[in-house]
Amino acid sequence: MPDLNPAQNAAVTAPDGPALVLAGAGSGKTRVIVERILWLIAERGVDARNILALTFTNRAAGEMKSRIAARLEVERPASWVGTFHSFGLFVLRREMEKLGRPGTFTVFDDTDQLALMKRLMKELGGSIPQVNPRDAMNYISRLKQDLATPDTAPPQGIEGEAAFAELWRRYHAALLKASAVDFDDLLVLPARLLEDHADMGDKYRRRYRHILVDEYQDTNRAQYVIARALAGTGGNLFVVGDEDQGVYSWRGADIQNILDYETDFPGASVYRLEQNYRSTASILGAANAVVANNTKRLGKTLWTDRKGGDKVSWYEASDADDEARFVIETIVKQGFSPKDTAVLYRTNGQSRAFEEAFLRRGMSYAVFGGVRFYARKEIKDLLAYLRLAANAADDESLRRIVNVPARGIGGVTLERIEAMARARAIPLLQALRELEDDQATAGRTREAAAALAGLLDDLHREAASKPVAELLARILDETGYREYVEKSDEADFRSRLEIVDEFLDACAEFDSRNEPGMLGSYLQDLALAGDTDSWDEKAPAVTLMTCHSAKGLEFDHVFLVGMEEGFLPHSNSLDGEDSIEEERRLCYVAMTRARRSLILTSADTRVVYGERRDRKRSRFLDEIPSGQVQTIRPDDPGRTTVARPAPPRAETEALRIGVRVRHSTFGAGTVMYTSDSGTKLKVRIRFDTGMARQFLASAAPLQILEGKRK
């Protein structure tokens, strides 16, 4: 095996049967999976088509496929390599009718799901207690991943459970009616298919003789069932994972899957990859010291033969502004390359102080986790048209675009259409077609409905033979969507038009790789785009992202900020030891993203919910031996928050809609709306640059521009 260390080589050449590879951070787990696949093909004579490799991100799958293709000198590998969700979609495209559901279906993303849930709650009105729609979706998702159904879900003993259960029943019925699935269904339905239908299990076990699973510690119940059903009880299930990096229980991941692997698969071979090729010895020493305090571990200690490297550093800032100032000054003074530097934090809200500091300094930065391209309004609108062209039963998409751009089909007319659809149990699009004969509807509205239905019917017919970009071009032309964007917002319409053009280019790029008539495949694949897919490691900017988002990435220089009780560990985790252990694993993940330098920061005080509060440093800082941490002293030992001049604050009671204000960083703008009052007053401001932001008025550096309204 080329350049493999003894532990890696032993794992790659493992005999048939179940195998568990415990791969520490930076120990070359991706390489082991790739080399295992190549070894099976070259040395064992396994047909590449009989190999299935499952991972969790499109990014990881793409890396594996490109490495395998390069080594085999082929354009694309014959082995199936992809995410669990993409494999689930692959199976459902072929077998959905075995579950008694149509073979044509739409995949709802997070935004679609939330919109559907809000509509269901609105329809129920006061007949159920009001709950948070996201909480309802989380309740449904967790139980679905455990393979429960609305009729079989065990009681959870939580507040609002009766409302959640009723919403789940209606949500499930709405998906069936729309011939749609959500992300959880891409795992749940294949799991049921493989487990409950013996012929299906046999079919896919015959096809895939070797199953490889990456990041096994992140599997949930449905993914566990898929892997086990494919491999059988004693089959060739080769899993790679690290229990010390299990940080997704809130997504349904069950760390017991990796902890219990040897019990679930008796006689399994176990291999430990402990040599780290990423980080310096000082970084590994600090990270090992932290995670060693966990009890749910299978046991391993990372080491490296890399020489040199600075000690891990810790800076205790006076407050959030001082913390951000220190980070930026360190980047500048040390000459850190922006593209190789990351600022990691526990929650997205912590990015604000750093964003403002980077703006003041004129330094480039990229906040990971903002609005994704395909989540933008313009793209969601146009996708709704395309989805209706592929699936006429997609009621949620019709609701979105029935009057976008405005065509005279308002809320009252939509209610009439919905009533017709409910009375006859037909899709909304069918009811829209029949509105032309409804004499109770104004003639102009009937004409608009007929035109929209005609366009969608034409698109549906053309979808079987036309390229996606051609369909989109017709939508843009016949709906006047470009003109709609131009007239909707003078401040940023040009950038929004660029987004529309970029989407058209993306469709054309898809068409260049596929035959015409592939709209359904395009839409289903698009729904699987992951959060890290758009991250550009070569962008000349400092990366700001959460610790969770950083998993799987690495940087030369890492600032792990906000090392305080309530942040890391998070306040929601302080009541249970299992939760604290997961927060400790998250800290370990963040620390091991660093290749050359790791700098930890905390603050003495922070403004929390409009009040300045004292902060206690994280227990994880205290778990690092003092000899392994270098304390950085402030340039000004006498610095205090009070001594630093604060920008003038606006009187909150004077902040009303239409009032002109100036922000110390973003400049002049106009108050668009307000919510709450007193110290909790929030204001949303559209700045003259076109950017809009929301602030807590009592904490924001705002100044009222007297006598000026815009």
N, C-alpha and C positions, 0 to 999 in steps of 0.2 A: 504494500500500500504506500502511495507516495507521501512522504513527509508526515506520516501520522505518528503520534507518540504511542507508547505501548498500550495505554488505556484506551485510546481512540481505536487503535488497531484491533484490540480484543473485541470491542463493541461492534465494529464494522463486520468482522468475520464471525459473529456469533452464530451458533448452530441454529437449525430450525426450532420452532417452538416460541413461546412467549419470552420476551426480553425487555428488561427495564434499564434504561440508561439515565442515570442521575447526572445531569450536565449542569455544573455550576456556571454562573455568569461569565461570559467571555471565554468559555472552555472549548469552543468549536463545535457546538451541537449541530448547527446547520451543515457543517462540513461532514460530520459523521453520518447524517441522514443521506446526504448526496453520495458519499462514498459507499454507503451500504447499498443503495440502489444500483450504483455502477458495479459493485462487487457481485451482487446477485445476478446481474445480466452477464458480466464478463466471465466470472469464475464459476458460478453455479448453473449457468445456461438457462436462467429464468427468462421467459418471454416478457419483454418490457411491458406488454399490454396486460400482464397479470399482476402488475405492481400498482398499489394505490397509496399515495402519500397525502396525509391530511394535516393542515395547519390552521392558523387562526387569522392571518391577515393576508390580503392580496400581495402585500409587499414581500412577505416571507415566501409565499408561493412563487412569486415571480423570480426571486433570487434563486430558489432551488431549480426552477425550470431552466433558467439561463445557464446555470453552472452545468447541469446535466447535458443540455444540448451542446454546449461548447466542448465538453469532454468526449461526447459521442460523435461530434462533428455532424450534427443534424440541425435542421431549422427549428424543430420542436420535438421534445421527447415523446415517445409512444406511451410511457407510463402516465397514469392519471395523477397529476399533482395540483392541489388546490385547497381552498378552505372547506371546512365542514359545511358551511352554508352553500357554497357553489356546488359541492358534491350532492347536497340535498336537492338543490334545484335540478341538477343533472338527472337524478333519479326520478323526481316528480314529473319532469318533462316527458319521461317515457312510461311512467307507471301510474299517473294520477287517477286514471279511470278505474284502476284496481281498487281505489278507495271510494268509488262511487261519486267522483267529482269530475267536472269537465276538464278535458286536457288543455284547454285554453284558459289561462288565469293571469291575473295581475299580481305583482308583488308590491305590497304597501310598505313604504319606508316609515321612519319614525314620525315624520311630519304628517303623513297620511293617516297613520294610526291615531295620532293625537287629535287631528281634525275630526275623525270619525267619532272618537270618544266624546269630544265636546258637543257634537251634534246629538248624540244619544242622550247625554245629560240634559241638554236643552229640551229635547222631546219629552223626557220624563218629568221635567219641571219639579214641582214640590212633592211629587209622589214618593221620592226617596230622599234621605238626608243628603245634603250637599257635601261632596268630597272633592279633593283635588284630582283633576283628570290624569295628571302624571302619576299620582299615587295609585289610581285605579289601573293604569297600564302596567305599573310595576307589580302590582298584586297579580294581575293576569299573567304577565310574563313569567314570574317566578313559578307559579303553579303549572303553567304549560310546559316549562322546561323540565319539571318533575313528572311530565307525562300525565298530569291530571286533566280532566275535562270539566266543563261547567256542572255536570251531573255527578262527578265522582270526587271533586275536590274535598279534601278533609278540612274541618274547621281550623281556622288559624288563630282564633281568639283575639282578634285585633279590632280596634275601633273602626267603624264604618264597614264592617265585613258584609253585612246584608246588602248594602248599596253596591259594594264591589261585585258581589256575586250576581246581582241582577244585571249590572252593567256588562259583566262577562257574558251572560247568556245572550244579551242583545247584541253585543260586539261579535260574538261567534256567529249568530244568525246573519248579521249584516255582511260579514266576510263571505259566508256561503252564498248569500243573495247576489253579491257583486262578483262572484267567481274570483275571489281574491284570497291571497295568503299573506301573512305577515312574516317577519324574520324568524320568529320562533317556530312557525309552521314549517319552515325550510329544514328544521331539525326534527321536530315532533312527528310530522307526517312520514318521513322516511324511516324514523325509528319504529313507528307502529307497523309500517309496511314490512320491514325486515323481520320484526319480532313476531307479528301476528299472522303473517302469510308465509307458510312454510315454503311454498314454491318460490317466492321472491327471495327469501334468505338463501335458499339453495342456488338460485340463479346467480346472485352476486358473489357468493362464496366460490363458485366455480370460476367466475370471471377474475376475481382478485384473490390470488393465492398468498400474497404478502402484503400486509397492512402496516404502514408506518404512520405514527402519530407524533406530531411535534407539540410542545407545550402541554403535555398531558395533565399537568397540575391545574390547567384552566378549563378542563372539560366539565360540563354539567351532566345531569342524569341522561338527557336525550343523546348527547354525544357519546357518553359511555355505552349506552345501549347500541348505538350504531356501530361503534368499534367492536364491541363484543359479538354482535350478531354477524358481522362480516368475517371475523376471525374464527368464531366457534370457540368452544371451551379450551381446546389445546392447540389452537392454530398459530399461525405465524404473525403474532401481534407484537411489533417492535415499537415501543413507546419511549420517547425522550422527554424529559422534563426536569424541573427543579422545584421541590417543595418549598424552598426558600424564596421563590418568586411567585407564589400563589397569592394574587392580590385582587381577585375578581369575584369574591363571594357575593358582592352586591349585584353582580350580573348573573348569579346562579351557579358559578363555578363551585365545585365540591372538591376541596383538597384531599378528602378521604379517598378519592379515586386513585391518586398516586400513592398515598400512604398505605392503602390496602391492596396494592397491585399483586404482591406475592401471595396474599390470601386468595384473591380472586382467580389467580392463575398459578396454581401449585406447580412447583418445579421450574418457575421462571428463572432465567439467568439475570443477574444484576451486575451492572458495570457502573463505576464512578469516574467521572471526568472532573478532576480537581485542579489541573494545571490551567491557569488563566493566562491568556495571551493579550489581554486588553489593558489592564490597569497596573499601576506601580505597586510595589510591596506595601507601601504605607497606606494606600487607599484600600487594598485588600485587608490589611490588618485591622483597620478601623471598621470596615464593613463586617468582617467575620466576628469581631467583638460584639457588635450590636446584635446580629442574628443568632449568635450562640445563646442568647437569653431565651429563645423560644423553646418550647417543649415538643411541639408537633414537628419533628424532624426525623429524617432517615439517616442523617449524619454524613457530613463531608466538610472538608476545610480547603478553601481555595489557596493556592500558592502560585508564585511566579518566579521565573529566573531572570526577570528584567532587573537591571541595575539602575540605581539613581532614582530621582523623583523627590519632590518636596514632601514634607509632612502635610498631613491634612490640617487645614487652618480653620479657625473659628473666630468670627467677629461678632461682638455684642453691640448692636446699634442702639442709639437712644430711641429711635422710632422708625416708622416705615420710610420716611423721607431720607433719613440718615442711612438706612439699609440700602436703599436704591442708589444713593450718592456713592457709597462705598463700592458697590458692585461695579458701577460705571468707571469710577476712578481706577479701580484695580485692573479692569480690562484695558484701559488706556495706558496706565503706567507699565503694566507687564507686557504690553504689546500683543495681547491675545488676538488671534485671528477671529473676526466676528463669526465666520461660518463654522468655526470649530468650537464655539462657545455656546453654552446653554444656561439659562436661569430656570431652575425647576422649583415648583411650589406645589402645595397640597391642593389648593382650591383655585379656580379661575379668577375669583375676586381679588386675589393677591397681586394680579398683574398690573393693576391700575397705577400704583406708585412707580413701578418700573417703566411703564409706557410713558408716563408724563416726564420722567427723568430722561429717558432716551430722546424724547421730543425736544426738551430744553437743550440737550447737548448736541442735537442735530445728528445723532447716530442712528444707523439703520437697525431695525429689529423686525422680527416676524413673530406675531402671536399665533401659536398653533391652537386650533380649536375654535376659530371664528366661524363665520358663515361659510359653509362649503359651497363650491361652485354650483353643484346640482341641488342645493337647498335654497338657492336664491329665488325670489318670487318669479322673475321672468322665466327662468328655466322650469320651475314647477308649473307655471301656466302652460307653456308650450308642451311639456311632457304630458299634461292632462289631455290635450288634443290627441297626441300620439297614442296615449293609452286607450282612449276611446276608439281610435282607429283599429286597435288590436283586440279590444274587449268591450263590446257594446253594453255589457252589464255593469260597467264600472261607474256606479252612481256617484261616488265621491268625486271623481274627475269631472263629471258633468256639472255637479254643483259648483265646482271651482270656476268653470269657464263659461257657464250658461250666459253670463252677462259681462264677460271679459274677452275683448273690449266691449264697452257698453253697446247693447243692441236693442234696448227697450224691453228686456225680459227681467223685470224687477222682482222684488221679494214676494209680492202678492201673486204674481204669475207663477213663480217657482213653487209656492205653497199649493197652487191649484194643480200643477203638474205632479207634485208629490202625492197629493190626495188621489189623483187618478191612478197613479202607479200603485199605491197601497190598496185601493179598492179592487184592482184587477190583478194584483200580484205580478206586475210587469216591471221591467227596468225603466228608469226615468227617461232614457233615450226613446223608448217606444212610446211613452206618454207624450214626449215632446213632439214626436211625429204626428200624433193624433190631435195635437192642439190646433192644427190647421182647420179641423172641422168643428171646433168648439166655438159656437156663435156667441157665447158669453164673454169671449176674449176679444179685445180690440183688434181690428183688422191689421193694423201696423205690427202689433205684437205677434199675430198669427203668421204674418209674412216673415218676421225675424226668426220665429221658431222653425218654420219650414226651411228657411235658408240654412240655418245652423244644422238641422237634421240632415238636409241634403248634402252639406259639406262633409259631415261625419260619415254618412253612408258611402259617399264617393271615396273618402280616405280608406274606409274599411275594405272596399273592393280593390283599391289600388295597392293596399298594403301587402297583398300576396305576391305582387310582381315588381313593385317599384322600390328603388333605393330609399333609405330613410331620409337622406338630405332632400330628395325631391319632394317627399311628403311634407317635410317641414317648410320648405320654400313655398309650397302651395298654401299652407296654413298662414304663414306670414303675409302672403299676398292677399288672400281672400278675406282675412279677418281685419286687415289693416293694423296688425299688432305693432309694427314699427311706429306708425303715426300715434298709436295709443301711448307708447312709451315716451315719445317726444313731447306729448302734451301733458303727461302726468306729473312731471316734476322738473322744473326748469334748472334746478341746481345740479342734478347728477344724471340727466337723461343721456348725455353722451357716453358715460361709462356704462350705463345700462344697455345702450344700443351695442356697445362693444361686447357685452356679455352675450347678447342675442347672436351676434356674428360669430363669436367664439363657439357657441353651441352648434351653429350651422356647420362650422369647420369640423367640430368633433364628430358630427353625424357623417360628414363626407369622409372623414378618416376611417370610420367604421365601415362605410360602404366600400372603400378601397380594399379592405381585407376580406369582404364577404360577398356572397351572391346577392342579387336583389331579392326582395321579399322576406327579409330577415328581421322585420320590425319587432316581432314578439321576442326573439332572442336578444335583440339589442336592449329592449326595455327591462327584461329580466336580469340580464347581466349588469346593467347600469345600477339596479337596486342593490347590488352586492358591493358597490364601491365602499372601501373602508376609510376610517378616520385618518390613518397615516399615509394613505395613498398619495396625497397631494403634497406631502412634506418634501421639500427640496434641500438635500444635504449640501448642495453646492451654492446655495443662495448666499450672497455676501452680507449677511445680517445675523445678529445675535438671535438665537431662538429662545422664545419664552413659552413654556408649556408646563402642564401638570406632571406630577411624578407618574401617574398612570399612563399618560400619553407617551412618556419617554421610554416605556418598556420596549425593549427590542432595538433601541437606538444607542448610539455612543458618540461622545464628544471628547476632544482633547481636554477642555476645561469646563467644569461644572460648578455652578453656584447653587447649592441647596439652601434655599432661603426659608425664613419663617419657622425655624426649628424651635417651636414653642408648644407647650401643652395647649390643646385646643385647635392647633393647626396640624402638627405632626407629633404625636397622635392627634387625630381629629376629635373634636368634642363629642361627636356621635359614637365614638368607640370606647369612651372612658369607663363604661359600666360593665364590660365583659372582658375576660382574659382572652377569649378567642379573637375578639375584635382588636385588642391590643396587639396580639401576635400578628394579625394581618397588617396592622399599621407598621409594625416593626419590619415585616417583610417588605412593605412598600418603601420604607426608609433604606433598606438594604438594596433594593432595586435601583433607587435613585442614586445612591452612592456609587454603585458599580457601573453607572453609565460613564464615569470619568476615566479617561485614559492617562492623563498626565498630572492634572491638578484637581483637587476637590476642596472647595471652600464652603464652609457652613456658616450661616448667619442666623441670628435671632435678634429680637428687639426688646428693650426694657418696657416700652409702652406702645400702644397702638390705639387709633380711633376705631372703636367697634360700636356699630349702631349709633353713631353720632356722639359717643362719649369716649374720652381718653381713659384707657384702663391700663393698669400694670400687667405685665406678662411674666409668666414663669417659663424658664427655658425647658426644652423637651427632655424627658427622661432618657431619650436615646442618646443625647449628647453626653449624659453622665455615664452611659454604658461603654463609652470609648475610653480606654485607659489614658490617663493624663499624659503619659509619656509619648503617646501617639498623636497628640493634638497640639498644634502651635497656636497660641492665642495672639491675635493681631490687635495691637493697641491703637486706639483712635489717635489721629494727628493732634487733636485738641482734647487733652484729658479732662478739661473742665466743661466740655460741651453739655448742654442741656436743651431740652425741647423749648423751654420757656425763653432761654437766652436768644434763640434764633428768631428773627423777625417773621411774623406770620403775615400772609397777604390779607388785605381787608376782606371782611365777610359781609355779604349783603344781609340786610334785615329780612328775615324769612317771610314776615307778614306782607312785605311789599312785593314779593315775587308772585306775579300773576301772569296769566296768559297774555302775550303780546308785549310784555315788558322787555326792554333791551338791556342786556347785561354784558359784562366782559369777564372772561375767565383768564386767569394768569398764564395759562398755557395755550389754550385754544383760541383766544381772541374774542371778538365781539360776536353776539348772537341774539336770538329772540327766544323767549320762553314759549314753548309750543303747548305744554299742558303740565298740570301739577297733580299730585296725589298725596294723601295723608295731610298732616298739619303739625305745627309746632316743631319740636326737635326731629320729628320723623318725616317732615315735609320733603318730598322728592320732586324734582323739576326736570323736565326734558327740554333740552335746548338745541335748536338747529343753528349752527354757527354759519357765519357768512361764507365760509369755505365750502359749505354744502354738507359737512359732517354733522351728525346728530348724536348727542350723548345724554344719558340720565345721571343725575347727581343727587346725593343727600345734601340738601341745601345748607344745613348747619355745619357741614364739614368741607364743602367745596369752596375754593378761592374765587368767589364771584363778587362782582361789583356792579351795582345798578348804574346804568347810563341815564342820568336824570333827563326827563323831558323828551326822550327819544323812543319812539315806537316804530315798528316796521311791519 
